[in-house]
Amino acid sequence: MKKSKQFWPFIIVAVLVYTVVQILISNGMLNQFYSNTLILIAINIILAVSLHLVIGITGQFSIGHAGFLAVGAYLSAIVTMKLHLPFVVAIIVGGIVAALAGLIVGIPSLRLKGDYLAIATLGFAEIIRIVFLNIDAVGGAAGMQVSHLTTWTYAFVCLVITIIVIVNFTNSRHGLAAISVRENEIASDAMGINTTYYKVIAFAIGSFFAGVAGALFSHNFYIIQPSQFGFLKSFDILIFVVLGGLGSLSGAVLSAILLTVVSTYLQGYPETRMIIYSLVLILVMLYRPKGLMGTMEITDYFKLWRTPKGGGQHGK
């Protein structure tokens, strides 16, 4: 998105989408249920895209994203409810503290690989949940009451900023270094790339935006509880990335939209909700084992459509 050919069309589409939805909400054509669903979709996209940077780009198998979500949720709630500061400040504080937590966890744990890293990050997420569970100042197990401050505007602006930052990072030399770590860490290290540095940077950026999503999440409901940030939440976010296609930001976005809509509309069927949800996942993975988008982006399909049949480098 560093190139204006990609950046400005994205901004124009984003402005159009925001304007249309905002008009529909203002005129009452979208009721509270639909507006909340759109906000939840935006939050889940932020979570999916931020984890995509860690798993899809850097290749680090982390399943502790719910921990950073919890840090952002609780810290932002403290800023607004205890310190009575503006919501914008709370979002920034939630993101920064989550990024610091990412650095604290990332520096020692990112020297691990594969299953060992997954266990370490999962352990961190559980530690965070238990810590908040035992702090009476934030309500403990009963939870903490939070004002409803998240709006479509806040959610959409944070979503656009998240996508722009992560796309630009991916296309930069830092992103290329992170991709080289994913492809072959030993070769990257041999070529002089500081693999630990780039893994930690990607982890911190992903943690920051998970914290931002946490701030939006906590202020979209009237109460937050430690039980909302268990290991199942981390797996939900992981599914967004895997189902969309590892290495595909577009896939993570589409998967987050699809699964959020499916999960929301199945809430009326609590007995069969998880069965149907699981069947959807199984069917998609059977017919699209590499995910919805594989390793491709939406822009790659546009390039393929523009290429004449029988010629060009994308002709096959």
C-alpha positions as CSV (number, residue, x, y, z in Angstrom):
1,M,0.0,0.0,0.0
2,K,3.1,2.2,-0.2
3,K,2.3,2.8,-3.9
4,S,-0.5,5.3,-4.5
5,K,-2.1,2.9,-7.0
6,Q,-3.1,0.7,-4.1
7,F,-3.4,3.2,-1.3
8,W,-5.8,5.7,-2.7
9,P,-8.4,3.2,-4.1
10,F,-8.3,1.6,-0.6
11,I,-9.0,4.9,1.1
12,I,-11.8,5.8,-1.4
13,V,-13.5,2.4,-0.8
14,A,-13.1,2.8,2.9
15,V,-14.6,6.3,2.9
16,L,-17.5,5.1,0.8
17,V,-18.2,2.1,3.1
18,Y,-18.0,4.2,6.2
19,T,-20.3,6.9,4.8
20,V,-22.9,4.4,3.6
21,V,-23.0,2.5,6.9
22,Q,-23.0,5.7,8.9
23,I,-26.0,7.1,6.9
24,L,-27.9,3.9,7.4
25,I,-27.2,3.9,11.2
26,S,-28.1,7.6,11.5
27,N,-31.4,7.1,9.6
28,G,-32.3,4.1,11.8
29,M,-32.2,1.7,8.8
30,L,-29.7,-0.3,10.7
31,N,-30.9,-1.1,14.2
32,Q,-28.8,-1.8,17.3
33,F,-28.4,-5.5,16.5
34,Y,-26.9,-4.8,13.0
35,S,-24.7,-1.9,14.2
36,N,-23.3,-4.1,17.0
37,T,-22.7,-6.9,14.5
38,L,-20.7,-4.5,12.3
39,I,-18.6,-3.3,15.2
40,L,-17.9,-6.9,16.3
41,I,-16.9,-7.7,12.7
42,A,-14.4,-4.7,12.7
43,I,-13.0,-5.8,16.1
44,N,-12.5,-9.4,14.8
45,I,-10.9,-8.2,11.6
46,I,-8.4,-6.2,13.7
47,L,-7.6,-9.3,15.8
48,A,-7.3,-11.5,12.7
49,V,-5.1,-9.0,10.8
50,S,-2.8,-8.5,13.9
51,L,-2.4,-12.2,14.4
52,H,-1.8,-12.6,10.7
53,L,1.3,-10.5,11.1
54,V,2.6,-12.9,13.7
55,I,1.7,-16.2,12.2
56,G,1.1,-15.6,8.5
57,I,4.0,-13.2,7.9
58,T,6.6,-14.1,10.5
59,G,5.6,-17.7,10.8
60,Q,5.5,-17.8,14.6
61,F,2.8,-20.1,16.0
62,S,1.3,-18.0,18.8
63,I,-2.0,-18.9,20.5
64,G,-1.9,-16.3,23.3
65,H,-3.6,-13.4,21.4
66,A,-6.5,-13.4,23.9
67,G,-4.0,-12.3,26.6
68,F,-3.1,-9.1,24.7
69,L,-6.9,-8.6,24.0
70,A,-7.5,-8.8,27.8
71,V,-4.6,-6.4,28.6
72,G,-6.1,-3.8,26.2
73,A,-9.6,-4.4,27.4
74,Y,-8.8,-4.0,31.1
75,L,-6.3,-1.2,30.8
76,S,-8.6,0.9,28.6
77,A,-11.5,0.3,31.0
78,I,-9.3,1.5,33.9
79,V,-8.4,4.6,32.0
80,T,-12.1,5.5,31.2
81,M,-13.8,4.3,34.4
82,K,-11.2,5.0,37.1
83,L,-9.2,7.9,35.6
84,H,-12.1,9.4,33.6
85,L,-9.9,10.1,30.6
86,P,-11.2,10.3,27.0
87,F,-11.9,7.1,25.1
88,V,-9.2,7.9,22.5
89,V,-6.6,8.0,25.2
90,A,-7.9,4.7,26.5
91,I,-7.5,3.1,23.1
92,I,-3.9,4.3,22.8
93,V,-3.0,3.3,26.4
94,G,-4.6,-0.2,25.8
95,G,-2.5,-0.7,22.7
96,I,0.8,0.6,24.2
97,V,0.5,-1.6,27.3
98,A,-0.4,-4.6,25.2
99,A,2.6,-3.9,23.0
100,L,4.8,-3.7,26.1
101,A,3.4,-7.0,27.3
102,G,4.2,-8.4,23.8
103,L,7.8,-7.3,24.2
104,I,8.0,-8.8,27.7
105,V,6.7,-12.1,26.4
106,G,8.3,-12.0,23.0
107,I,11.9,-11.4,23.9
108,P,12.4,-14.7,25.9
109,S,9.7,-16.9,24.2
110,L,10.4,-16.1,20.6
111,R,13.6,-18.0,20.8
112,L,11.4,-21.0,21.0
113,K,9.9,-22.6,17.9
114,G,6.7,-24.5,16.9
115,D,4.8,-26.2,19.6
116,Y,7.1,-24.9,22.3
117,L,6.3,-21.3,21.3
118,A,2.6,-22.1,21.2
119,I,2.6,-23.5,24.7
120,A,4.6,-20.5,26.0
121,T,2.2,-17.9,24.5
122,L,-0.9,-19.9,25.7
123,G,0.6,-20.0,29.2
124,F,1.0,-16.2,29.1
125,A,-2.6,-15.7,28.1
126,E,-3.7,-17.9,31.0
127,I,-1.5,-16.0,33.4
128,I,-3.0,-12.7,32.3
129,R,-6.5,-14.1,32.8
130,I,-5.7,-15.4,36.2
131,V,-4.1,-12.1,37.3
132,F,-7.2,-10.1,36.3
133,L,-9.4,-12.8,37.9
134,N,-7.7,-12.1,41.3
135,I,-7.6,-8.3,41.2
136,D,-10.6,-7.0,43.2
137,A,-10.0,-3.4,41.8
138,V,-11.2,-4.6,38.4
139,G,-14.0,-6.7,39.7
140,G,-12.3,-10.1,39.9
141,A,-14.4,-13.0,38.7
142,A,-17.6,-10.9,38.8
143,G,-16.2,-8.6,36.1
144,M,-15.9,-4.8,35.7
145,Q,-18.6,-2.5,34.5
146,V,-17.7,-0.4,31.5
147,S,-19.5,2.4,29.7
148,H,-20.6,1.8,26.2
149,L,-18.3,4.1,24.2
150,T,-17.4,2.1,21.1
151,T,-19.1,3.4,18.0
152,W,-19.0,2.5,14.3
153,T,-16.7,5.4,13.7
154,Y,-14.2,4.4,16.4
155,A,-14.2,0.8,15.2
156,F,-13.9,1.6,11.5
157,V,-11.1,4.2,11.9
158,C,-9.1,1.7,14.1
159,L,-9.7,-1.0,11.5
160,V,-8.5,1.1,8.6
161,I,-5.4,2.2,10.5
162,T,-4.6,-1.4,11.5
163,I,-4.8,-2.6,7.8
164,I,-2.7,0.4,6.5
165,V,0.1,-0.1,9.1
166,I,0.3,-3.9,8.7
167,V,0.2,-3.8,4.9
168,N,2.9,-1.1,4.8
169,F,5.0,-3.1,7.3
170,T,4.6,-6.2,5.2
171,N,5.7,-4.4,2.0
172,S,8.7,-2.7,3.7
173,R,12.2,-4.2,4.0
174,H,11.3,-5.1,7.6
175,G,8.3,-7.1,6.3
176,L,10.5,-8.8,3.7
177,A,12.9,-9.7,6.5
178,A,10.0,-11.1,8.5
179,I,8.8,-13.2,5.5
180,S,12.4,-14.6,5.1
181,V,12.3,-15.7,8.7
182,R,9.0,-17.5,8.0
183,E,10.4,-19.2,4.9
184,N,13.8,-20.3,6.3
185,E,15.0,-18.9,9.6
186,I,18.4,-20.7,9.4
187,A,19.1,-19.2,6.0
188,S,17.9,-15.8,7.1
189,D,20.2,-15.9,10.1
190,A,23.1,-17.0,7.8
191,M,22.5,-14.0,5.6
192,G,22.9,-11.6,8.5
193,I,19.3,-10.9,9.3
194,N,18.6,-10.5,13.0
195,T,15.8,-13.0,13.2
196,T,15.0,-12.5,16.9
197,Y,14.7,-8.7,16.3
198,Y,12.2,-9.0,13.5
199,K,10.2,-11.7,15.3
200,V,9.9,-9.5,18.4
201,I,9.0,-6.4,16.3
202,A,6.2,-8.2,14.5
203,F,5.0,-9.7,17.8
204,A,4.9,-6.2,19.4
205,I,3.0,-4.7,16.5
206,G,0.5,-7.5,16.5
207,S,0.1,-7.2,20.3
208,F,-0.5,-3.4,20.0
209,F,-3.4,-3.8,17.7
210,A,-4.8,-6.7,19.7
211,G,-4.8,-4.2,22.6
212,V,-6.6,-1.7,20.5
213,A,-9.2,-4.4,19.7
214,G,-9.4,-5.1,23.4
215,A,-10.2,-1.4,24.1
216,L,-13.0,-1.5,21.5
217,F,-14.2,-4.8,22.7
218,S,-14.5,-3.8,26.4
219,H,-16.4,-0.6,25.6
220,N,-18.8,-2.3,23.2
221,F,-20.3,-4.3,26.1
222,Y,-21.3,-3.1,29.6
223,I,-19.2,-5.6,31.5
224,I,-16.0,-7.5,30.9
225,Q,-15.0,-10.7,32.7
226,P,-11.8,-12.8,32.8
227,S,-13.9,-15.7,31.4
228,Q,-14.2,-13.9,28.1
229,F,-10.5,-14.1,27.5
230,G,-9.9,-17.8,28.0
231,F,-7.8,-20.0,25.7
232,L,-10.9,-20.7,23.5
233,K,-10.9,-17.0,22.5
234,S,-7.3,-17.4,21.3
235,F,-8.3,-20.4,19.2
236,D,-11.2,-18.4,17.8
237,I,-8.7,-15.7,16.6
238,L,-6.4,-18.4,15.3
239,I,-9.2,-19.9,13.2
240,F,-9.7,-16.6,11.5
241,V,-6.1,-16.7,10.2
242,V,-5.9,-20.4,9.4
243,L,-9.3,-20.5,7.7
244,G,-8.5,-17.4,5.6
245,G,-5.2,-18.8,4.5
246,L,-1.8,-18.5,6.1
247,G,0.0,-15.5,4.6
248,S,-3.1,-13.9,3.2
249,L,-4.3,-10.7,4.8
250,S,-7.4,-10.6,2.5
251,G,-8.2,-14.2,3.6
252,A,-8.0,-13.2,7.3
253,V,-10.4,-10.3,6.7
254,L,-12.9,-12.5,4.7
255,S,-12.7,-15.3,7.3
256,A,-13.3,-12.9,10.2
257,I,-16.3,-11.5,8.4
258,L,-17.7,-14.9,7.5
259,L,-17.3,-16.5,10.9
260,T,-18.5,-13.5,12.8
261,V,-21.7,-13.4,10.7
262,V,-22.2,-17.2,11.0
263,S,-21.6,-17.1,14.8
264,T,-23.9,-14.1,15.3
265,Y,-26.8,-15.6,13.4
266,L,-26.5,-18.9,15.1
267,Q,-26.9,-17.4,18.6
268,G,-30.6,-18.1,18.4
269,Y,-29.8,-21.9,18.2
270,P,-27.6,-22.4,21.3
271,E,-28.0,-26.2,21.2
272,T,-26.8,-26.6,17.6
273,R,-24.7,-23.5,17.2
274,M,-21.3,-25.0,17.8
275,I,-22.2,-28.1,15.7
276,I,-23.2,-26.0,12.7
277,Y,-20.2,-23.7,13.3
278,S,-17.9,-26.7,13.3
279,L,-19.5,-28.2,10.2
280,V,-18.9,-24.9,8.3
281,L,-15.2,-25.0,9.3
282,I,-14.9,-28.7,8.3
283,L,-16.5,-28.1,4.9
284,V,-14.3,-25.1,4.1
285,M,-11.1,-26.9,5.1
286,L,-12.1,-30.0,3.1
287,Y,-12.7,-28.1,-0.1
288,R,-10.1,-25.3,0.5
289,P,-7.4,-27.0,2.6
290,K,-5.1,-23.9,2.1
291,G,-7.8,-21.6,3.4
292,L,-10.2,-19.4,1.6
293,M,-7.5,-17.3,-0.2
294,G,-4.5,-19.6,0.2
295,T,-1.4,-17.3,0.1
296,M,-3.0,-14.9,-2.4
297,E,-4.5,-11.4,-1.9
298,I,-7.6,-9.9,-3.6
299,T,-5.3,-7.7,-5.7
300,D,-3.6,-10.8,-7.1
301,Y,-6.9,-11.9,-8.5
302,F,-7.4,-8.5,-10.1
303,K,-4.0,-9.0,-11.8
304,L,-5.0,-12.4,-13.0
305,W,-8.2,-11.1,-14.5
306,R,-6.4,-8.3,-16.3
307,T,-3.8,-10.7,-17.8
308,P,-4.8,-11.9,-21.3
309,K,-5.3,-15.7,-21.7
310,G,-2.2,-17.4,-23.1
311,G,0.2,-14.6,-22.3
312,G,1.7,-12.7,-19.4
313,Q,3.5,-13.9,-16.3
314,H,0.2,-14.6,-14.6
315,G,-1.3,-16.5,-17.5
316,K,-1.0,-20.0,-15.9
